[in-house]
Amino acid sequence: MPTGYTNIISKGVSFRQFALQCARAFGACVHQRDEDGDSPPREREVSHYHEKELEKSKAELVRLRSLTAGEIEAECSAKFVQDLAQYYSSLKKNSSLKVKYETMLAEVVAWNPPTAEHEGMKKFMVEQITESIRFDTGYPTGYPTNKPEKMYPGEWFVERISYCILDIEYHEEEFAKEKERVAKSNQWLRDLMGSL
């Protein structure tokens, strides 16, 4: 039985066509994994995600450094209000979800499996719900435990500056790695094409 790669041999393809079809199974052509199997391998393009995020972080750093003391205080307060609202929203959502999970858990526990062979399913169902309660609703209380605390504006400012600097370093490094990966993949593909 032919595989997704060998099925083209029956059509009378050349060695070059077969080799190029097989090349799509390798990392250099991973960007084509969801494309039609008949399209030939092509070189990768650099993703500009990290480059764009780098520019955003640099702009944010410049913006932060231009803030006045009053603006820093206002942004710090606004961030606290936003974080507090998200916290209470999360409390409400988690509380509602926990009730739904616990209601279903009670039904599962009360269920009598029809045969001994179904006992494993009941155990599995209990485990799934128990784990979901634990991870989805803030185990053990069912509430998020990290209630935001108001920061001093200076603290908030230093934290934001530090975050931007780390973000800049991260995206610079990741963008350099992306360009290197693409260059290596494209060279691999060029070497293959040259050998065919």
C-alpha positions in Angstrom: 0.0 0.0 0.0 1.5 3.4 -1.0 2.2 6.0 1.6 1.5 9.7 1.3 5.0 10.0 -0.2 5.2 6.9 -2.4 1.7 7.2 -4.0 3.2 9.6 -6.6 5.6 6.9 -7.9 2.7 5.1 -9.5 2.0 8.2 -11.6 5.5 7.8 -13.2 7.2 10.8 -11.5 11.0 11.4 -11.7 13.5 10.9 -9.0 13.6 14.7 -8.5 9.8 14.9 -8.0 9.9 12.0 -5.5 12.8 13.5 -3.6 11.1 16.9 -3.4 7.9 15.2 -2.1 9.9 13.4 0.6 11.7 16.7 1.5 8.4 18.0 2.9 8.8 15.5 5.8 11.8 17.4 7.1 12.1 20.4 9.3 13.2 22.7 6.5 9.8 22.4 5.0 7.7 22.4 8.2 6.1 25.6 7.1 4.3 23.6 4.3 2.9 20.9 6.6 -0.7 21.9 6.1 -0.4 22.6 2.3 -1.4 20.4 -0.5 1.0 17.5 -0.9 1.6 18.2 -4.5 3.1 21.7 -4.0 6.9 21.6 -4.2 9.1 22.6 -1.3 9.8 26.3 -1.1 12.1 28.4 1.0 10.8 29.6 4.3 10.3 33.3 5.1 11.3 34.9 8.4 8.4 35.4 10.8 8.4 39.0 11.9 6.5 38.3 15.1 9.5 38.9 17.4 10.6 41.9 15.3 7.1 43.5 15.8 7.0 42.7 19.5 10.5 44.1 19.8 9.4 47.4 18.3 6.4 47.5 20.6 8.6 46.9 23.7 11.1 49.6 22.6 8.2 52.1 22.0 6.7 51.2 25.4 10.1 51.8 27.1 10.4 55.2 25.4 6.9 56.0 26.5 7.4 55.0 30.1 10.7 57.0 30.3 8.8 60.1 29.2 6.1 59.9 31.9 5.9 62.5 34.6 5.5 61.6 38.2 1.8 62.4 38.1 1.3 60.2 35.0 3.2 57.4 36.7 0.9 57.6 39.7 -2.2 57.7 37.5 -1.1 54.7 35.4 -0.2 52.8 38.6 -3.6 53.5 40.1 -5.4 52.6 36.8 -3.5 49.3 36.6 -4.5 48.4 40.2 -8.2 49.1 39.5 -8.0 47.0 36.3 -6.2 44.1 38.1 -8.8 44.3 41.0 -11.7 44.2 38.5 -10.1 41.1 36.8 -9.6 39.5 40.1 -13.2 39.8 41.2 -14.4 38.8 37.7 -12.2 35.7 38.0 -13.7 35.0 41.5 -17.2 35.1 40.1 -16.3 32.9 37.1 -14.4 30.3 39.1 -17.2 30.2 41.7 -19.8 29.5 39.1 -17.6 26.9 37.4 -16.8 25.1 40.6 -20.6 24.8 41.4 -21.1 23.2 37.9 -18.1 20.8 38.4 -19.3 19.8 41.9 -22.8 19.2 40.7 -21.6 16.9 37.9 -19.2 15.2 40.4 -22.1 14.4 42.7 -24.0 12.9 39.7 -21.0 10.8 38.7 -20.4 9.6 42.3 -24.1 8.7 42.6 -24.1 6.8 39.3 -24.1 3.0 39.4 -22.2 1.7 36.4 -24.1 -1.1 34.6 -21.2 -3.6 34.8 -17.9 -4.1 36.5 -16.3 -3.2 33.2 -17.8 0.3 33.5 -16.2 0.9 36.9 -13.0 2.2 35.3 -15.0 4.8 33.3 -16.6 6.1 36.5 -13.2 6.3 38.2 -11.9 8.2 35.1 -14.9 10.6 35.2 -14.2 11.4 38.9 -10.5 12.0 38.2 -11.3 14.3 35.3 -13.7 16.4 37.3 -11.4 16.5 40.4 -8.4 17.6 38.3 -10.6 20.2 36.6 -11.7 21.6 39.9 -8.1 21.7 41.1 -6.7 23.5 38.0 -9.7 25.5 36.7 -11.1 26.9 39.9 -8.1 27.8 42.0 -7.5 24.7 44.2 -8.0 24.2 47.2 -10.5 27.1 47.8 -11.9 27.5 44.3 -10.8 31.1 44.3 -7.7 32.8 42.9 -5.2 33.3 45.7 -3.3 36.2 44.3 -5.4 39.2 45.1 -3.7 42.2 43.7 -2.0 44.6 46.1 -1.6 48.3 45.5 2.0 49.2 44.5 3.8 52.4 45.1 4.1 54.4 41.9 7.9 54.1 42.0 7.7 50.4 42.4 5.3 50.0 39.6 7.5 52.2 37.3 10.7 50.2 38.1 8.8 46.9 37.5 7.4 48.2 34.1 10.8 49.4 33.0 12.5 46.1 34.0 9.8 44.2 32.2 10.3 46.2 29.0 14.1 45.7 29.1 13.7 41.9 29.6 11.1 41.8 26.8 13.4 43.7 24.5 16.3 41.3 25.2 14.0 38.3 24.7 12.6 39.4 21.4 16.0 40.4 20.1 17.3 37.0 20.9 14.3 35.2 19.5 14.3 37.2 16.3 18.0 36.4 15.8 17.3 32.7 16.3 14.3 32.8 13.9 16.6 34.4 11.2 19.2 31.7 11.8 16.7 28.9 11.6 15.2 30.2 8.4 18.7 30.6 6.9 19.7 27.0 7.8 16.4 25.6 6.5 16.7 27.5 3.2 20.3 26.4 2.8 19.3 22.8 3.4 16.7 23.2 0.7 19.1 24.9 -1.7 21.7 22.1 -1.1 19.0 19.5 -1.8 17.9 21.3 -5.0 21.5 21.6 -6.2 22.0 17.9 -5.7 19.0 17.0 -7.8 
